[in-house]
Amino acid sequence: MAASATRGPIHAGSWYTGDPKQLREQLQSWLRQAPEQAGVARGFICPHAGYRYSGLPAAHGYKGIAEDPAKKPQRFFVLGPSHHVGFSGCRLSSFDVMGTPLGDIAVDKTVVSELKNSGMFKTLQVDTDEEEHSLEMQFPFLKHLAPDATVVPIMVGQIGEEDARQYGAVLSRYMDDPSTSIVVSSDFCHWGRRFGYTYLNDEWAGGPQNAYKSIEKLDRLAMDAIESGDPSRFQSYIDKYQNTICGRRAISIMMHALNRTTTKLEPKFVHYAQSSRAQDTNDSSVSYAVAQIVPK
């Protein structure tokens, strides 16, 4: 069990501001800049870089949270990768509360208990939980936009496609509840020598010093595969290109879950950006592809 019932906002002050007033103003500014949404989203794929890079892209997704308090989600499943510690399967936080500079978010312990009882989920080590940023980066947006909602934080480790299918089947049981949303925390291509990934298609780039064009094409092929709703197509894409989408396993779980729901839902990408325009392999960039899960 966690030494403390509350996981503090460990990365506030570095990955994003820890000042509540400044943070709220930043979130409101990014949300104002994001286009108005036609409908209400039931889930999201959002990035988890520092907010100077990912704040505005993420706002394009979270703009889909209903403004009407009666229609706001009451529970968010938040799935994200482990960047620092390797493990198999999916693990659940032992904390009761997720702290943010804007206030605390309660963990839905009833659902956590149900997931543990399935025999498929282990408990996350406290130090691994606190070191990882992928889940935490979503919490300020959720607290700001759905202040009364609970969360079910799930860190995703090494899993195969059959594992993803089984985890998706478990989560699909909750997704037919209209008050439940799912968030996958993921950046897209991490490109450049410092990331150990420099796939470059000269035809896609269209000329020298245009690596960023090849990167965008590479990412958009992934986005197309995800929008297709076919997890095997997405996995084939990953196998072929080895694109460094850090939340790819969490995305696979989400895709399998959506395929099992009675409510027909599908991912639609609403925004794409890169941290910089890489020209060649001496440069580096991280991509941010943002999706909303919407009714078909």
CORKAHU-V878208 format. One record per run of one state. SS is the DSSP state (alpha for helix, beta for strand, coil for the rest). FROM is the first residue (numbers start at 1). TO is the last residue. Records with the same first field share a line. If there is no record, write none. Layout:
# CORKAHU-V878208
SS->FROM-TO + FROM-TO
This chain:
# CORKAHU-V878208
coil->1-5 + 8-11 + 13-15 + 17-19 + 34-42 + 47-50 + 63-68 + 72-74 + 82-87 + 89-89 + 93-96 + 101-102 + 108-108 + 118-120 + 124-125 + 132-135 + 146-149 + 157-157 + 159-160 + 176-179 + 186-189 + 196-196 + 198-201 + 206-210 + 228-230 + 242-247 + 261-264 + 275-284 + 296-296
beta->6-7 + 12-12 + 16-16 + 43-46 + 75-81 + 88-88 + 90-92 + 97-100 + 103-107 + 121-123 + 150-156 + 158-158 + 180-185 + 190-192 + 197-197 + 265-274 + 285-295
alpha->20-33 + 51-62 + 69-71 + 109-117 + 126-131 + 136-145 + 161-175 + 193-195 + 202-205 + 211-227 + 231-241 + 248-260
